[in-house]
């Protein structure tokens, strides 16, 4: 049972890390990140669009 809990947490961590990488790549390329990635990271997609870019 411990192995299942560890695997689930590891997969969750990898899922969040994937969202971080995806959102960072999108912003680096001056694109809006996928709303699902932003939500997974705790960022409101509507509020993200309001950010002024310099």
C-alpha distance matrix in Angstrom:
0.0 3.8 5.3 5.3 6.6 8.8 10.0 10.9 12.8 14.4 15.6 16.9 18.7 20.2 21.3 23.1 24.6 25.9 27.6 29.1 30.6 31.8 33.5 35.0 36.5 37.9 39.6 40.9 42.5 44.0 41.9 39.9 36.1 34.2 33.7 30.0 29.5 31.5 29.6 26.2 27.8 29.2 32.7 34.9 36.4 39.7 40.1 39.3 42.3 44.5 44.0 47.3 47.2 49.7
3.8 0.0 3.8 5.4 5.2 6.2 8.6 10.0 10.8 12.2 14.2 15.4 16.6 18.3 19.9 21.3 22.5 24.3 26.0 27.2 28.6 30.2 31.8 33.0 34.6 36.3 37.8 38.9 40.8 42.3 40.5 38.6 34.8 33.2 32.8 29.3 28.3 30.1 28.5 25.0 26.2 27.6 31.2 33.7 35.3 38.7 38.8 37.8 41.0 43.0 42.2 45.4 45.2 47.5
5.3 3.8 0.0 3.8 5.5 5.1 6.0 8.5 9.9 10.4 12.1 14.1 15.2 16.2 18.0 20.0 20.8 22.2 24.3 25.6 26.6 28.2 30.1 31.3 32.6 34.4 36.1 37.0 38.7 40.5 38.7 37.0 33.2 31.6 31.6 28.0 26.9 29.1 27.8 24.2 25.5 27.4 30.7 33.3 34.5 38.0 38.3 37.1 40.1 42.4 41.5 44.6 44.1 46.4
5.3 5.4 3.8 0.0 3.8 5.4 5.1 6.1 8.6 9.8 10.5 12.2 14.2 15.2 16.3 18.4 19.8 20.8 22.6 24.4 25.6 26.7 28.6 30.2 31.4 32.9 34.7 36.0 37.5 39.0 36.9 35.0 31.2 29.3 29.1 25.4 24.7 27.0 25.3 21.8 23.6 25.3 28.7 30.9 32.1 35.5 36.0 35.0 37.9 40.3 39.7 42.9 42.6 45.1
6.6 5.2 5.5 3.8 0.0 3.8 5.5 5.2 6.2 8.6 9.9 10.6 12.3 14.3 15.3 16.7 18.3 19.9 21.3 22.7 24.4 25.8 27.1 28.7 30.4 31.7 33.3 34.6 36.4 37.7 35.7 33.7 29.9 28.2 27.7 24.1 23.3 25.1 23.4 19.9 21.3 22.8 26.3 28.6 30.2 33.5 33.8 32.9 36.0 38.1 37.5 40.7 40.6 43.1
8.8 6.2 5.1 5.4 3.8 0.0 3.8 5.5 5.2 6.0 8.5 9.8 10.5 12.2 14.1 15.4 16.3 18.2 20.0 21.0 22.4 24.2 25.8 26.9 28.5 30.2 31.7 32.7 34.6 36.2 34.5 32.8 29.0 27.7 27.6 24.1 22.7 24.7 23.5 19.8 20.7 22.7 26.0 28.7 30.2 33.6 33.7 32.4 35.5 37.7 36.7 39.7 39.3 41.6
10.0 8.6 6.0 5.1 5.5 3.8 0.0 3.8 5.5 5.1 6.0 8.5 9.8 10.4 12.1 14.2 15.1 16.2 18.4 19.9 20.9 22.2 24.2 25.6 26.7 28.4 30.3 31.3 32.8 34.6 32.7 31.1 27.3 25.6 25.8 22.3 21.1 23.5 22.4 18.7 20.1 22.4 25.5 28.0 29.0 32.6 33.0 31.5 34.4 36.9 36.0 39.0 38.4 40.8
10.9 10.0 8.5 6.1 5.2 5.5 3.8 0.0 3.8 5.5 5.2 6.1 8.6 9.9 10.4 12.4 14.2 15.2 16.7 18.5 20.0 21.0 22.6 24.4 25.8 27.0 28.8 30.2 31.7 33.1 31.0 29.0 25.2 23.4 23.2 19.5 18.7 20.9 19.4 15.8 17.6 19.5 22.7 25.0 26.2 29.6 30.1 29.0 31.8 34.2 33.7 36.9 36.6 39.2
12.8 10.8 9.9 8.6 6.2 5.2 5.5 3.8 0.0 3.8 5.4 5.0 6.1 8.6 9.7 10.6 12.2 14.1 15.4 16.5 18.4 19.9 21.1 22.5 24.3 25.8 27.1 28.5 30.4 31.7 29.9 27.9 24.2 22.8 22.5 19.2 17.8 19.5 18.3 14.6 15.6 17.5 20.8 23.5 25.0 28.4 28.5 27.2 30.4 32.5 31.6 34.8 34.5 36.9
14.4 12.2 10.4 9.8 8.6 6.0 5.1 5.5 3.8 0.0 3.8 5.4 5.0 6.2 8.5 9.9 10.4 12.2 14.3 15.3 16.4 18.2 19.9 21.0 22.4 24.3 25.9 26.8 28.6 30.3 28.7 27.2 23.4 22.3 22.6 19.4 17.5 19.7 19.1 15.3 16.0 18.6 21.6 24.5 25.5 29.1 29.2 27.5 30.5 32.8 31.6 34.5 33.8 36.1
15.6 14.2 12.1 10.5 9.9 8.5 6.0 5.2 5.4 3.8 0.0 3.8 5.4 5.0 6.1 8.7 9.7 10.4 12.4 14.2 15.2 16.3 18.3 19.9 21.0 22.4 24.4 25.6 27.0 28.6 26.6 25.1 21.3 19.7 20.1 16.7 15.2 17.8 17.2 13.5 14.9 17.7 20.4 22.9 23.5 27.2 27.7 26.0 28.7 31.3 30.5 33.4 32.8 35.2
16.9 15.4 14.1 12.2 10.6 9.8 8.5 6.1 5.0 5.4 3.8 0.0 3.8 5.4 5.0 6.3 8.6 9.8 10.7 12.5 14.4 15.3 16.6 18.4 20.1 21.2 22.8 24.3 26.0 27.2 25.1 23.2 19.4 17.9 17.8 14.4 12.9 15.0 14.0 10.3 11.7 14.1 17.1 19.6 20.6 24.2 24.5 23.1 26.0 28.4 27.7 30.8 30.4 33.0
18.7 16.6 15.2 14.2 12.3 10.5 9.8 8.6 6.1 5.0 5.4 3.8 0.0 3.8 5.4 5.2 6.1 8.6 9.9 10.6 12.4 14.2 15.4 16.5 18.4 20.0 21.3 22.4 24.5 25.8 24.3 22.7 19.0 18.2 18.4 15.5 13.2 15.0 14.7 11.0 11.2 14.0 16.8 19.8 20.8 24.5 24.3 22.5 25.6 27.8 26.6 29.5 28.9 31.2
20.2 18.3 16.2 15.2 14.3 12.2 10.4 9.9 8.6 6.2 5.0 5.4 3.8 0.0 3.8 5.4 4.9 6.0 8.6 9.7 10.4 12.1 14.1 15.2 16.4 18.2 20.0 20.8 22.5 24.3 22.7 21.5 17.7 16.9 17.8 15.0 12.5 15.0 15.4 11.8 12.3 15.6 17.8 20.7 21.0 24.8 25.0 22.8 25.5 28.1 26.8 29.5 28.5 30.8
21.3 19.9 18.0 16.3 15.3 14.1 12.1 10.4 9.7 8.5 6.1 5.0 5.4 3.8 0.0 3.8 5.5 5.1 6.4 8.8 10.1 10.6 12.3 14.3 15.5 16.6 18.5 20.0 21.3 22.7 20.7 19.0 15.2 13.8 14.5 11.3 9.3 12.1 12.2 8.7 10.0 13.3 15.3 17.8 18.0 21.8 22.3 20.3 22.9 25.6 24.7 27.6 26.9 29.5
23.1 21.3 20.0 18.4 16.7 15.4 14.2 12.4 10.6 9.9 8.7 6.3 5.2 5.4 3.8 0.0 3.8 5.4 5.1 6.3 8.8 9.8 10.5 12.2 14.3 15.4 16.6 18.2 20.1 21.1 19.4 17.5 13.8 13.2 13.4 10.8 8.1 9.9 10.3 6.7 6.8 10.3 12.4 15.4 15.9 19.6 19.6 17.6 20.6 23.0 21.9 24.8 24.2 26.8
24.6 22.5 20.8 19.8 18.3 16.3 15.1 14.2 12.2 10.4 9.7 8.6 6.1 4.9 5.5 3.8 0.0 3.8 5.4 5.0 6.3 8.6 9.9 10.6 12.3 14.3 15.5 16.4 18.5 20.0 18.8 17.7 14.1 14.2 15.3 13.2 9.9 11.8 13.1 10.0 9.2 12.9 14.4 17.6 17.8 21.5 21.3 18.8 21.5 23.9 22.3 24.8 23.8 25.9
25.9 24.3 22.2 20.8 19.9 18.2 16.2 15.2 14.1 12.2 10.4 9.8 8.6 6.0 5.1 5.4 3.8 0.0 3.8 5.4 5.2 6.1 8.5 9.9 10.6 12.3 14.3 15.3 16.6 18.4 16.8 15.8 12.2 11.8 13.6 11.5 8.4 11.2 12.8 10.1 10.3 14.0 14.9 17.6 17.1 20.8 21.2 18.5 20.7 23.6 22.2 24.7 23.4 25.7
27.6 26.0 24.3 22.6 21.3 20.0 18.4 16.7 15.4 14.3 12.4 10.7 9.9 8.6 6.4 5.1 5.4 3.8 0.0 3.8 5.5 5.0 6.0 8.4 9.8 10.5 12.2 14.0 15.4 16.4 14.5 12.9 9.2 8.8 10.1 8.3 4.9 7.4 9.3 7.1 7.2 10.8 11.3 13.9 13.3 17.1 17.4 14.8 17.1 20.0 18.9 21.6 20.7 23.3
29.1 27.2 25.6 24.4 22.7 21.0 19.9 18.5 16.5 15.3 14.2 12.5 10.6 9.7 8.8 6.3 5.0 5.4 3.8 0.0 3.8 5.5 5.3 6.0 8.5 10.0 10.7 12.1 14.3 15.4 14.3 13.1 9.8 10.8 12.1 11.2 7.4 8.4 10.9 9.1 7.4 11.0 11.2 14.3 14.1 17.6 17.2 14.3 16.9 19.3 17.6 19.9 18.8 21.0
30.6 28.6 26.6 25.6 24.4 22.4 20.9 20.0 18.4 16.4 15.2 14.4 12.4 10.4 10.1 8.8 6.3 5.2 5.5 3.8 0.0 3.8 5.6 5.2 6.1 8.6 10.1 10.4 12.3 14.3 13.4 13.2 10.2 11.5 13.8 13.0 9.4 11.1 13.9 12.2 11.0 14.6 14.5 17.3 16.3 19.9 19.7 16.4 18.4 21.1 19.1 21.0 19.3 21.2
31.8 30.2 28.2 26.7 25.8 24.2 22.2 21.0 19.9 18.2 16.3 15.3 14.2 12.1 10.6 9.8 8.6 6.1 5.0 5.5 3.8 0.0 3.8 5.5 5.2 6.2 8.8 9.9 10.8 12.5 10.8 10.4 7.2 8.1 10.9 10.5 7.4 9.5 12.5 11.4 11.1 14.4 13.7 15.9 14.2 17.7 18.1 14.8 16.3 19.4 18.0 20.0 18.4 20.7
33.5 31.8 30.1 28.6 27.1 25.8 24.2 22.6 21.1 19.9 18.3 16.6 15.4 14.1 12.3 10.5 9.9 8.5 6.0 5.3 5.6 3.8 0.0 3.8 5.5 5.1 6.3 8.5 10.0 10.6 9.1 8.0 4.9 7.1 9.2 9.8 6.6 7.1 10.7 10.5 9.3 12.1 10.7 12.9 11.3 14.6 14.6 11.2 12.9 15.8 14.3 16.4 15.1 17.7
35.0 33.0 31.3 30.2 28.7 26.9 25.6 24.4 22.5 21.0 19.9 18.4 16.5 15.2 14.3 12.2 10.6 9.9 8.4 6.0 5.2 5.5 3.8 0.0 3.8 5.4 5.3 6.0 8.6 9.9 9.7 9.8 7.9 10.7 12.9 13.6 10.2 10.3 13.9 13.5 11.5 14.4 13.0 15.5 14.1 17.1 16.5 12.9 14.6 16.9 14.6 16.1 14.1 16.1
36.5 34.6 32.6 31.4 30.4 28.5 26.7 25.8 24.3 22.4 21.0 20.1 18.4 16.4 15.5 14.3 12.3 10.6 9.8 8.5 6.1 5.2 5.5 3.8 0.0 3.8 5.5 5.0 6.3 8.7 8.5 9.7 8.2 10.8 13.8 14.6 11.6 12.5 16.1 15.7 14.5 17.5 15.9 18.0 16.0 18.9 18.8 15.1 16.0 18.8 16.7 17.7 15.3 17.1
37.9 36.3 34.4 32.9 31.7 30.2 28.4 27.0 25.8 24.3 22.4 21.2 20.0 18.2 16.6 15.4 14.3 12.3 10.5 10.0 8.6 6.2 5.1 5.4 3.8 0.0 3.8 5.4 5.2 6.3 4.9 6.1 5.2 8.3 11.3 13.0 10.6 11.1 14.8 15.2 14.3 16.7 14.6 15.9 13.4 16.0 16.3 12.6 12.9 16.0 14.4 15.5 13.4 15.7
39.6 37.8 36.1 34.7 33.3 31.7 30.3 28.8 27.1 25.9 24.4 22.8 21.3 20.0 18.5 16.6 15.5 14.3 12.2 10.7 10.1 8.8 6.3 5.3 5.5 3.8 0.0 3.8 5.3 4.9 5.4 6.3 6.7 10.4 12.6 14.7 12.1 11.5 15.3 16.1 14.3 16.3 13.8 15.2 13.0 15.1 14.7 10.9 11.3 13.7 11.5 12.3 10.0 12.2
40.9 38.9 37.0 36.0 34.6 32.7 31.3 30.2 28.5 26.8 25.6 24.3 22.4 20.8 20.0 18.2 16.4 15.3 14.0 12.1 10.4 9.9 8.5 6.0 5.0 5.4 3.8 0.0 3.8 5.5 7.5 9.7 10.0 13.4 16.0 17.8 15.0 14.8 18.6 18.9 17.0 19.4 17.1 18.8 16.8 18.9 18.3 14.5 14.8 16.9 14.3 14.4 11.4 12.5
42.5 40.8 38.7 37.5 36.4 34.6 32.8 31.7 30.4 28.6 27.0 26.0 24.5 22.5 21.3 20.1 18.5 16.6 15.4 14.3 12.3 10.8 10.0 8.6 6.3 5.2 5.3 3.8 0.0 3.8 5.5 8.8 9.9 13.0 16.0 18.0 15.8 15.9 19.7 20.3 19.0 21.3 18.8 20.0 17.3 19.2 19.2 15.5 15.0 17.5 15.6 15.4 12.4 13.7
44.0 42.3 40.5 39.0 37.7 36.2 34.6 33.1 31.7 30.3 28.6 27.2 25.8 24.3 22.7 21.1 20.0 18.4 16.4 15.4 14.3 12.5 10.6 9.9 8.7 6.3 4.9 5.5 3.8 0.0 3.8 6.9 9.2 12.6 14.9 17.6 15.8 15.2 18.8 20.1 18.8 20.4 17.5 18.1 15.3 16.6 16.5 13.0 11.9 14.2 12.4 12.0 9.2 11.1
41.9 40.5 38.7 36.9 35.7 34.5 32.7 31.0 29.9 28.7 26.6 25.1 24.3 22.7 20.7 19.4 18.8 16.8 14.5 14.3 13.4 10.8 9.1 9.7 8.5 4.9 5.4 7.5 5.5 3.8 0.0 3.8 6.3 9.2 11.7 14.5 13.2 12.9 16.3 17.8 17.0 18.7 15.8 16.0 12.8 14.4 15.1 11.7 10.6 13.6 12.7 13.2 11.3 13.9
39.9 38.6 37.0 35.0 33.7 32.8 31.1 29.0 27.9 27.2 25.1 23.2 22.7 21.5 19.0 17.5 17.7 15.8 12.9 13.1 13.2 10.4 8.0 9.8 9.7 6.1 6.3 9.7 8.8 6.9 3.8 0.0 3.8 6.6 8.3 11.4 10.6 9.8 13.0 14.9 14.3 15.5 12.6 12.4 9.1 10.8 11.8 8.6 7.7 11.2 10.9 12.4 11.5 14.8
36.1 34.8 33.2 31.2 29.9 29.0 27.3 25.2 24.2 23.4 21.3 19.4 19.0 17.7 15.2 13.8 14.1 12.2 9.2 9.8 10.2 7.2 4.9 7.9 8.2 5.2 6.7 10.0 9.9 9.2 6.3 3.8 0.0 3.8 6.2 8.4 6.9 6.9 10.3 11.6 11.3 13.1 10.8 11.4 8.5 11.4 12.4 9.2 9.7 13.2 12.7 14.9 14.0 17.2
34.2 33.2 31.6 29.3 28.2 27.7 25.6 23.4 22.8 22.3 19.7 17.9 18.2 16.9 13.8 13.2 14.2 11.8 8.8 10.8 11.5 8.1 7.1 10.7 10.8 8.3 10.4 13.4 13.0 12.6 9.2 6.6 3.8 0.0 3.8 5.4 5.4 6.6 8.9 10.1 11.1 12.8 11.1 11.3 8.4 11.5 13.4 10.9 11.5 15.2 15.4 17.9 17.4 20.8
33.7 32.8 31.6 29.1 27.7 27.6 25.8 23.2 22.5 22.6 20.1 17.8 18.4 17.8 14.5 13.4 15.3 13.6 10.1 12.1 13.8 10.9 9.2 12.9 13.8 11.3 12.6 16.0 16.0 14.9 11.7 8.3 6.2 3.8 0.0 3.8 5.4 5.1 6.1 8.6 9.9 10.5 8.8 8.1 5.5 8.7 10.9 9.4 10.3 13.7 14.5 17.6 17.9 21.5
30.0 29.3 28.0 25.4 24.1 24.1 22.3 19.5 19.2 19.4 16.7 14.4 15.5 15.0 11.3 10.8 13.2 11.5 8.3 11.2 13.0 10.5 9.8 13.6 14.6 13.0 14.7 17.8 18.0 17.6 14.5 11.4 8.4 5.4 3.8 0.0 3.8 5.4 5.1 6.1 8.6 9.9 9.5 9.7 8.4 11.8 13.7 12.4 13.9 17.1 17.7 20.9 21.1 24.5
29.5 28.3 26.9 24.7 23.3 22.7 21.1 18.7 17.8 17.5 15.2 12.9 13.2 12.5 9.3 8.1 9.9 8.4 4.9 7.4 9.4 7.4 6.6 10.2 11.6 10.6 12.1 15.0 15.8 15.8 13.2 10.6 6.9 5.4 5.4 3.8 0.0 3.8 5.5 5.1 6.4 8.8 8.6 10.1 9.1 12.8 13.9 11.7 13.8 16.9 16.6 19.6 19.4 22.6
31.5 30.1 29.1 27.0 25.1 24.7 23.5 20.9 19.5 19.7 17.8 15.0 15.0 15.0 12.1 9.9 11.8 11.2 7.4 8.4 11.1 9.5 7.1 10.3 12.5 11.1 11.5 14.8 15.9 15.2 12.9 9.8 6.9 6.6 5.1 5.4 3.8 0.0 3.8 5.4 5.1 6.4 5.0 6.6 6.1 9.9 10.3 8.4 11.0 13.6 13.4 16.7 17.0 20.3
29.6 28.5 27.8 25.3 23.4 23.5 22.4 19.4 18.3 19.1 17.2 14.0 14.7 15.4 12.2 10.3 13.1 12.8 9.3 10.9 13.9 12.5 10.7 13.9 16.1 14.8 15.3 18.6 19.7 18.8 16.3 13.0 10.3 8.9 6.1 5.1 5.5 3.8 0.0 3.8 5.3 5.0 5.2 6.0 6.8 10.2 11.0 10.4 13.0 15.3 15.8 19.3 20.1 23.5
26.2 25.0 24.2 21.8 19.9 19.8 18.7 15.8 14.6 15.3 13.5 10.3 11.0 11.8 8.7 6.7 10.0 10.1 7.1 9.1 12.2 11.4 10.5 13.5 15.7 15.2 16.1 18.9 20.3 20.1 17.8 14.9 11.6 10.1 8.6 6.1 5.1 5.4 3.8 0.0 3.8 5.5 7.5 9.5 10.4 13.9 14.4 13.3 16.1 18.5 18.4 21.8 22.1 25.2
27.8 26.2 25.5 23.6 21.3 20.7 20.1 17.6 15.6 16.0 14.9 11.7 11.2 12.3 10.0 6.8 9.2 10.3 7.2 7.4 11.0 11.1 9.3 11.5 14.5 14.3 14.3 17.0 19.0 18.8 17.0 14.3 11.3 11.1 9.9 8.6 6.4 5.1 5.3 3.8 0.0 3.8 5.6 8.9 10.2 13.7 13.2 11.7 15.0 16.9 16.2 19.5 19.8 22.6
29.2 27.6 27.4 25.3 22.8 22.7 22.4 19.5 17.5 18.6 17.7 14.1 14.0 15.6 13.3 10.3 12.9 14.0 10.8 11.0 14.6 14.4 12.1 14.4 17.5 16.7 16.3 19.4 21.3 20.4 18.7 15.5 13.1 12.8 10.5 9.9 8.8 6.4 5.0 5.5 3.8 0.0 3.8 6.6 9.2 12.0 11.2 10.9 14.4 15.7 15.4 19.0 20.0 23.0
32.7 31.2 30.7 28.7 26.3 26.0 25.5 22.7 20.8 21.6 20.4 17.1 16.8 17.8 15.3 12.4 14.4 14.9 11.3 11.2 14.5 13.7 10.7 13.0 15.9 14.6 13.8 17.1 18.8 17.5 15.8 12.6 10.8 11.1 8.8 9.5 8.6 5.0 5.2 7.5 5.6 3.8 0.0 3.8 6.1 8.8 7.7 7.1 10.6 11.9 11.8 15.4 16.5 19.7
34.9 33.7 33.3 30.9 28.6 28.7 28.0 25.0 23.5 24.5 22.9 19.6 19.8 20.7 17.8 15.4 17.6 17.6 13.9 14.3 17.3 15.9 12.9 15.5 18.0 15.9 15.2 18.8 20.0 18.1 16.0 12.4 11.4 11.3 8.1 9.7 10.1 6.6 6.0 9.5 8.9 6.6 3.8 0.0 3.8 5.5 5.3 6.2 8.9 10.3 11.3 15.1 16.8 20.3
36.4 35.3 34.5 32.1 30.2 30.2 29.0 26.2 25.0 25.5 23.5 20.6 20.8 21.0 18.0 15.9 17.8 17.1 13.3 14.1 16.3 14.2 11.3 14.1 16.0 13.4 13.0 16.8 17.3 15.3 12.8 9.1 8.5 8.4 5.5 8.4 9.1 6.1 6.8 10.4 10.2 9.2 6.1 3.8 0.0 3.8 5.5 5.0 6.5 9.1 10.4 13.9 15.2 18.9
39.7 38.7 38.0 35.5 33.5 33.6 32.6 29.6 28.4 29.1 27.2 24.2 24.5 24.8 21.8 19.6 21.5 20.8 17.1 17.6 19.9 17.7 14.6 17.1 18.9 16.0 15.1 18.9 19.2 16.6 14.4 10.8 11.4 11.5 8.7 11.8 12.8 9.9 10.2 13.9 13.7 12.0 8.8 5.5 3.8 0.0 3.8 5.4 5.5 7.0 9.6 12.9 15.0 18.7
40.1 38.8 38.3 36.0 33.8 33.7 33.0 30.1 28.5 29.2 27.7 24.5 24.3 25.0 22.3 19.6 21.3 21.2 17.4 17.2 19.7 18.1 14.6 16.5 18.8 16.3 14.7 18.3 19.2 16.5 15.1 11.8 12.4 13.4 10.9 13.7 13.9 10.3 11.0 14.4 13.2 11.2 7.7 5.3 5.5 3.8 0.0 3.8 5.4 5.2 7.1 10.7 13.2 16.6
39.3 37.8 37.1 35.0 32.9 32.4 31.5 29.0 27.2 27.5 26.0 23.1 22.5 22.8 20.3 17.6 18.8 18.5 14.8 14.3 16.4 14.8 11.2 12.9 15.1 12.6 10.9 14.5 15.5 13.0 11.7 8.6 9.2 10.9 9.4 12.4 11.7 8.4 10.4 13.3 11.7 10.9 7.1 6.2 5.0 5.4 3.8 0.0 3.8 5.3 5.6 9.2 10.7 14.3
42.3 41.0 40.1 37.9 36.0 35.5 34.4 31.8 30.4 30.5 28.7 26.0 25.6 25.5 22.9 20.6 21.5 20.7 17.1 16.9 18.4 16.3 12.9 14.6 16.0 12.9 11.3 14.8 15.0 11.9 10.6 7.7 9.7 11.5 10.3 13.9 13.8 11.0 13.0 16.1 15.0 14.4 10.6 8.9 6.5 5.5 5.4 3.8 0.0 3.8 5.5 8.2 9.8 13.5
44.5 43.0 42.4 40.3 38.1 37.7 36.9 34.2 32.5 32.8 31.3 28.4 27.8 28.1 25.6 23.0 23.9 23.6 20.0 19.3 21.1 19.4 15.8 16.9 18.8 16.0 13.7 16.9 17.5 14.2 13.6 11.2 13.2 15.2 13.7 17.1 16.9 13.6 15.3 18.5 16.9 15.7 11.9 10.3 9.1 7.0 5.2 5.3 3.8 0.0 3.8 6.3 9.2 12.6
44.0 42.2 41.5 39.7 37.5 36.7 36.0 33.7 31.6 31.6 30.5 27.7 26.6 26.8 24.7 21.9 22.3 22.2 18.9 17.6 19.1 18.0 14.3 14.6 16.7 14.4 11.5 14.3 15.6 12.4 12.7 10.9 12.7 15.4 14.5 17.7 16.6 13.4 15.8 18.4 16.2 15.4 11.8 11.3 10.4 9.6 7.1 5.6 5.5 3.8 0.0 3.8 6.3 9.6
47.3 45.4 44.6 42.9 40.7 39.7 39.0 36.9 34.8 34.5 33.4 30.8 29.5 29.5 27.6 24.8 24.8 24.7 21.6 19.9 21.0 20.0 16.4 16.1 17.7 15.5 12.3 14.4 15.4 12.0 13.2 12.4 14.9 17.9 17.6 20.9 19.6 16.7 19.3 21.8 19.5 19.0 15.4 15.1 13.9 12.9 10.7 9.2 8.2 6.3 3.8 0.0 3.8 6.5
47.2 45.2 44.1 42.6 40.6 39.3 38.4 36.6 34.5 33.8 32.8 30.4 28.9 28.5 26.9 24.2 23.8 23.4 20.7 18.8 19.3 18.4 15.1 14.1 15.3 13.4 10.0 11.4 12.4 9.2 11.3 11.5 14.0 17.4 17.9 21.1 19.4 17.0 20.1 22.1 19.8 20.0 16.5 16.8 15.2 15.0 13.2 10.7 9.8 9.2 6.3 3.8 0.0 3.8
49.7 47.5 46.4 45.1 43.1 41.6 40.8 39.2 36.9 36.1 35.2 33.0 31.2 30.8 29.5 26.8 25.9 25.7 23.3 21.0 21.2 20.7 17.7 16.1 17.1 15.7 12.2 12.5 13.7 11.1 13.9 14.8 17.2 20.8 21.5 24.5 22.6 20.3 23.5 25.2 22.6 23.0 19.7 20.3 18.9 18.7 16.6 14.3 13.5 12.6 9.6 6.5 3.8 0.0
